[in-house]
Amino acid sequence: MLDKINILNIQNISVVMFNPVILSVSLVLIMCVLHINVVIALTTGSIVCGMFGRLPLKDTLNAFSQGLGGGAKIALSYALLGVFASAIAHSGLSKFLMDGMARLLHLGPGKSSVRNTTTRTSNHTKIILFFAIGCIAIASENIIPVHIAFIPILIPPLLSVFNELRMDRRAMACVIVFGVVAAYLIIPMGFGEIFLVNILSHYLKINGLDMSLSEIIRALLFPVTGMGVGLILALLRYKKPRNYQTLTVKNSGKSDQISRKDFVISCCAVIVVFAIQLIARDIVLGALAGFLCLLVGRVVKQRDTEDVVANGFKMMATISFTMLAAAGFGYVLRLSGGIDEIVNCLTTHVSSSKALTSFGMLLVGFLISVGIGSSFSTVPIIASVYVPLGIKLGFSPAAIAVIIAVSGAIGDAGSPASDSTLGATSGLNADGQHSLVRDTAIPTFIHLAVPAFIFGWITSLLV
């Protein structure tokens, strides 16, 4: 009897150790921690996943290439949003708004230095900035759905303000990622509507689980609360002053003050982008229309078009290529058979305990989403497995919805391949003093992804 148990344990360990999903995702994370480019890490992870999934190398490469098409529209969306953001910076609107904020907070040239004021005043100013940017991050997902495109417009001009306050940028990274991720989990507008209605609710229904939108949101409130608790802990942990060099941030903005005409046209372009996204729900069309408004209004001169577009593509190039590679990696994960292998192992050996099963399902979902870097892409992959599995194991509909949604969100909040962490880094690293892995992904993983995992796990056992 003992020999049989030992054989089973050895088999289980080998399944886990040589599972293509676990091996490839672990490799991607290790390479990112070692500061190897995320795109290179995802491509290498895809090859390793195919190899241990017993796929021929040619089939693996074909699958990876085929999967790239799934991220093409997202990559194009980010590229055009980058062009629009570059055009707005060129107009001088973002600099005008940031200078106004600096004057309001009594910062910048000609104002009293925060370093010479009381700690209480400095902390008060930091709280205002955290709150303001957090609200903007939430609004970027729902009220004004531009997603991460606001970051390269808003954050770089504020870096000198952050330096004056000696603000730890890791805290700001947590604020931005929290606002971007938490918003679409519980607010059914904009990207929230896409995630909650078009993706989560849709894939729950087609796999045999019909839930109302209000039931899904109510179930997700507790995990989002966990992320809020983690955010507070992050702000407390990173409240100690941190020094940065004040460097010139390269941008395409005008050196002189913005004219009244350019100001009005730029504001109209922003309204056009927002309106088109709210009505047509198409990021590509909205960004293109906004750029054309600035071009027709001669805010962006014809001779400057090439430079503005090039700067925009450069701004979002890393994010776009990472999203493409992540889509290819996700497709290889599905074909490798590793996901089904882990799920079968869970159902066979821990199905008697809901607590262990729920923990295992969340862990597998996290491994998938942290590799792909997108909750929007993770949900369709795991819903087809988790819905019938959850029903079979006796989980409530709300518990199944929480496991699936949180599995995606925790990867989105802490993966170096996530557009949320990449977006935050694109703004905070405009002067080259903020690392994607060390200063964004690791802090957001610890303070946002881990609390969401724990609170989501508890929720799946209580609802």
N, C-alpha and C positions, 0 to 999 in steps of 0.2 A: 504493500500500500504506500509506504513511504517512498519507494522507488518510483512509483507512478506519479506521486506528487512532485518529486524532485524533477522528473522528466518534464512535467507540465510547466513547472517554474522556469526551467531552462528554455523551453520553447517560447514562453511568454517574454522572457528577457530578450531572446534573439529576435522576436517579432518587433519589439520596441527598438532595440539597438540598430537593427538593419532596415527599419521602416524607411522608405524613400522620402516620405513627407518630413519625418523628424530629422533625418540626416541632412536633407537639403536646406530646411529652414534653419537648423542649428549652424550649418556652414555659412549661410547668408548673414546671420547675426554676428558670428565670429569675425567674418571678413569686414563687416561694417565697423565693429568695435576696433579693429586694427586699422581703421581709416582707409580701407580700400573702397574705391568708388562703388556706390550702390548699384549702378547699372551693371558693372562688371560682376558684382557679388550675385545679383539676381540671375544673370546669364550663366555663371558658373554653377549656381544652385540648380538651375534647370537641367543642365547636363548630368550632374550628380543624381538628381531625382530620377531622370530617365534611366541612368545606368543601373541604379539599385531597384528600379521598378521593372528591370529586365526588358527595357525597350531598346531596340537597335539605335545606334547613334544617329543614323539618318532620320529615323522616325521621330526621335526626340527633337532634333533641330527643326524638322518640318512642323512638329506640334508647337514648338516655341514660336516659329514664324507665323503659323496660323493664328496663334493666340494674340500676337501683336495687333491684329486687326480689331480685337475687342477693345483695345485702349486708344484706337486712332482718333475717335471723336473727342475723347477726353483730352488727349494731347493737343489736338487742334484748338480746342476750347481754351486751354491754358495759354497756348501760344498767342492767340488773338487777344485774350485778356491782358497778356503782357504788353502787346502792342498798344492797346488802349491806355494801359497804365503809363507806358512810356510817353504817349502823346499828352496825357494829362500833366505829367511831370514837366514836359517841354513847354506847356502853356504857362507854367508858373503857378497854377491854381493850388497844387498841393503845398508848395513852399509858402504861398500866401496864407493858407489855413494853418500851417504849422507855426509860422511866425506869430500869427494871432494867438494861438494857444500858448506859445512861449511868453508873449507879453502878458497874457491873462494870468499866467502862473508866476510872473515876475522873474523870468529866467532869460538867459542869453545876454548878448552884448549890451552894455549900458545899464544892466540891472544888477541888483545886489546878488552876489554869489550865494548859492545855497550852502556852500561849505562854510560860510561865515555866519550863517543863521543857526537857529536852534535845531536840534535833532527833531523836535516835535514838528516844526514847520516843514522840514524835509520829508518826514514820514507822511504828513498830511498831503503834501503835493504828490507823493508816490501813490497814495491811496486814490487820489482823484484820477491820476493817469491810469492806474489799474482798472478802476471802475469804468472810465470813459472808453478805453480800448476794449475792455471786456464786452461792453454793450455794443460797440461797433462790430465786434466779432460775431456776436449773436445775431445782430441785424443783417450781417452779410450772408447768413444762411437762410433767413426767413423774410424779413421785412423788405430788404433790398438785396436780393439774392445774387451776389457777385462772387460768393465763396472766398477763396484766398486772394483774389485779385486786389483787394483793398490793402493787403500787407505791403507790397513793394511801393505803393503810393504813399501810405501813411507813415510807416515805421522809419525808413532811412532818414527823412528830415528831422525826426525826433531823437535820433541817436545822440546828438550833441546835448539835448536836454537830459537824456538818461545819464550821460557821462557827468553832467553837472550835478545831478542828484546822487551820483555814485550808485546807481541802481544795478542790482544783479540781474542781468538779462535772462537768466534761467527762470526767474520769477515771471517775467513778462512772457516768456515762451509758454509757460504753464497757463497763464491767463488767456493767451490767444488760442491755444489748442483746446482748452476747456470750452471757450465760447463757440468755436467752430464745431466741435463734436457734440457737446451737450445739446446745442440748439436743435439739430436735426433729429435728435432722439425723442423729443417731447413736444415740439411745436410743429404742427402739420401745415406749414406754409413754405413755399419756395423749395429749397433742398430738403426740408423736413417733409414736405408732401411727397417728394420723389422717393425718399427713403421709407417713410411710414406707409404710404398708400401704394405707390407704384412698384415698390420692391418687396418690403417685408410682408405687408398684408396680402399682396398678390401671390407671393410664393408660398405663404402659409395656406392660402385657399386652394391653389392648384395641387397641393400635396395632401389635401384632405382636412384642413383645419380652418374653419370659418370663424373669424373674430371681428368684432366691431372695432373701429378706430379708437374709441374712448377706452375700451378694455385694454388695448395694447399700450396706450399712453399711460394709463393708470398703473399698469404693471411695471413700466420703465421708470417711473418717478423715483423709486427707491435706489436703483443703480445710479441714476443721475445725481441723487443726493449724495451718494458715496463719492462721486467725482468732485462734488462741491466741497465735501469735507477734506478730500485730498488736496484741493486747491488752496484751502485755508492753511493747511499744514505746510504746503510749499511756500506760501507767502511768509509764513513765520520762519521757515528754515532758511530762506534766502533773503532775509531782511538785513543781514549784515552788509555794510557798504563794500562795494567792490570797485576797484579802479580800472578804468579803461583809458587808452590813449585817445585823444581827440584828433581824429584824422578826417581829411576831406573825403566826403562820400561822392563818388563820381555819379553824375546823373545827366540827363538830357535837358534839364530845366534852363530857363532863360536867366541871365544874370541880373537883368533889370526887373523892376516891379511889373506886375501884370497890369495890362491896360483894362479899362472898363469894358471895351468890346470883347477882348479875349476872355475876360471873367464871365461875361454874360453867355457867350457861346460855349465856353467850357462847362458851365452849369447846365445849359440846355443839353449838351452832349451826354452829361451824366444822367439827366432825367430821361433822355431817349433810351439809353442803355437799360436803365432800371425798368422803364415802361415796357420795352420789348420783352425783357426776361419775365416780367410779371404776366404779360398777355400771351406771348408766344411760347414762353418757357424754353427759349433756345439761346444758350450762351454765345454760340458762334455768331448768330445773327445780331444779337445785341451788341457785342463787342465791335463787330464790323460796322454797324450803323453808327456807333459812337465815334469811331475813328473817322468815318467819312464826314460826319458833322464838323469835326475839327479841321478836316482837310478843306471842305467846301467853304467854311467860315474863315479860312486862311489863318487860323491859329497855328496850324502846322503848315509852313510854306512848302511848296512843291519841291524846292531844292533840299529841304531837310527831311523829306519823306523816307529816303533810304536809311538815314542814320537813326531816325525814330523807330522804324520797323526793326532794324538790326538790334537796337538796344532792347526793344520789347522781346524779341526772340531770345536774346541772350539772358534776359531777366528770368524767363520761364523755361529755358532750355533744359536745365537739370530736372525740373519737375516733369516736363513733358516726356523726356526720354525714360525717366524712372517709371512713369505710369505705363508706358509702352512695354518696358521690360517686365513689370509686375503682371501685366495682363498675360504675357507669354508664359511667365512662370506659373501663374494660376492654372493655365490650361494644361501644362505638363503635370502639375500636381493631380489634376482630375484623372488624367489618362494613366498615371502610374499605378493606380489601384491602392495606394498607401492609405487613403482616407477610409475606404471600406475595410481595410485590414485592421486599422485601429478601432473602428466602430465595432467590428465583430469581436475583437478582443474584449472590449468594454461589456458588450451584451453577454458574453460567455462567462466572465469572471467577476464582475462587480454589479450585475443587474439586481442582486438581492438587496443592495443598499442604494436608496435613492440619493443619499448624500454623496457617495462615491461616484455614482453614475453621472450625476449632475456636474460634479467637479471634473470628471474625466471629459465630458462633452464640452465643457467650457474650455478646458485645456487644449483639446484638439482644435476647437474653433479658433482659439488664440493662435495656435501654431500656424494655421492656414492664413488667418488675417494678418499676422505680423509679417509673413512672407510676402503676401500680395500687397499689403499696405492700404487696403480699401475695404471698408465695411460694406459699401455698395456692391462690390464684386464678391465678397465672402458669402453674403446671405443666399444668393441663388445656388452656390456650391453646396452649402451644408443643409439648406432647408429640405432638399430632396431626400436626405438621409435622416436628419434629426426629427422631422415631423412624424413619420411612421414609427421611428424608434421610440420617441417620447410617448406616443399613444400606446405602443406595445408595453412599455415599462410602467404605465399608469400615471404619467405626469399630466397635470392640468394644462389646458390650452394656454393659459397665461404663463405658466412655467416654461413651456416650450418656446413661446414667443420671446421671453426674457433671455433664455439660453442662446437662441439664435441671434437676437439683436446685440446682446452684450458681447458675444463671441466676436462679432465684427467690430464693434466700437472699441474694444480694448486693443485691438491691433491698430486701428486708425489713430488711437491716442498715444501709442508708444512705439510704433514701427519707424525705423529710419527710411522705409520706402513709402511712408504715408504722405499724401499731399498736405495734410495738416502740419506735420512736423517739418516737411520740406518748405512749405509756405512760410511758416514762422521763421525758419532759418534764413530764407531768402531776404527777409527784411532786417533781421537782427544781425546778420553777417554782412551787411552792405559795406562795412569798413574792414572786413576780414578778421574780426575779433570774436566770433561766435561759431562754435563747432556744431555740426548737425547731430552727431552721436553724443558727444560729451555734454553739450550745453542745452540740447533740445530733447532728443529721443530718450536718453536715460532719465532726466528729471521728470518728463511727462509720463514715462512708463511707471516710475516709482509712485508718483503722486496722483496720477489720473487713472492709468490702466489697472494697476493693482487694486485700488479701492473699488473701481467699477467691477472687477472680477469678484472680489469678496462680497460686495453688496448684491451683485447679481446672483451669486451662488446662494446666498441666504434667501433672496427673494424667490428663487426657483423652488425652495423647500417649503416656503410659507404660503404661497398663493395657490 
